[in-house]
Amino acid sequence: MKVRVLGCSGAIAKDCRTTSFLIDEDVLVDAGTGVGDLDLEEMRRIDHVLLTHSHLDHIASLPLMVDAIASQLTRPVQVHALAGTIAALRAHVFNNVIWPDFTRIPSPAAPFIAFNEIKVGQILHLGGKHIEVLPAVHTVPAVGYAVASGKGCWVFTGDTERNPAFWARVNQMNVAALVIETAFSNREKDLAQRSLHLSPHVLADELDCIDKGKTFPIYIMHTKPAETGLIMNEIQKFDQTQPFGPNVVHDIRWLRVGQEFDL
């Protein structure tokens, strides 16, 4: 199984693309602006789209991607999301005002997309892959995902703030890699808390929730482009001079567009 990073930024700027991951060739996790780097044939191979939540940086390319491949579709693209996310997409995107209602065209019997409601704790079996829906704590209904493979799980937090239920489940897993957001620097910690995102100081507390003795690479993503350098410096300071917990130094890395996890 391969996971390809299409986008991992918290906003757009030159060379910054928002959240999207391609699993093998047929499953997309979030549909941020990074989807635009796929060619038409790569888009056409996508059968399933898993959304973490309804915010624009995670769904912006979904209507545009489906429009690009609509004439080539032989079956609907299956969009998997929480009930609240689906309701938001129906009301605010696929509403025949912002974008056509792709759940009803070219016909209700054979639409371009089909929504599938998911719930936290559910195990999805998609294209031979086993994907668990994980809890997230955000300003709108949100989830993360864990994708199982022979080498362990690829785990993605989605957008979240402090999340005890997430760590309780992660500590039961064989984790091969963890992708976690840190959207704001410590100087913006109040804004991070209000918007239910992580800052480096809170990230340190969250990583202390990992059971002692469990080690795996931790990849930082979703940094705001204007603050990426500062966030990186603050996390490196925590990791090098103030270890997370007693005598713990985590394997912290930086996620980048084009990176692939071979699991």
Secondary structure, DSSP 4 states (H G I P E B T S, - for coil): -EEEEEE-BSS-BTTB-BSEEEETTTEEE---GGGGGS-HHHHHT--EEE-S---HHHHTHHHHHHHHHGGG-SSPEEEEE-HHHHHHHHHHTSSSSSS--TTTSEETTEESEEEEE--TT-EEEETTEEEEEEE---SSS-EEEEE--TT-EEEE--S-S--HHHHHHHTTS-EEEEEEE--S-GGGHHHHHHTT---HHHHHHHHTTSPTT----EEEE---GGGHHHHHHHHHHHHHHS-SSTT----EEE--TT-EEE-
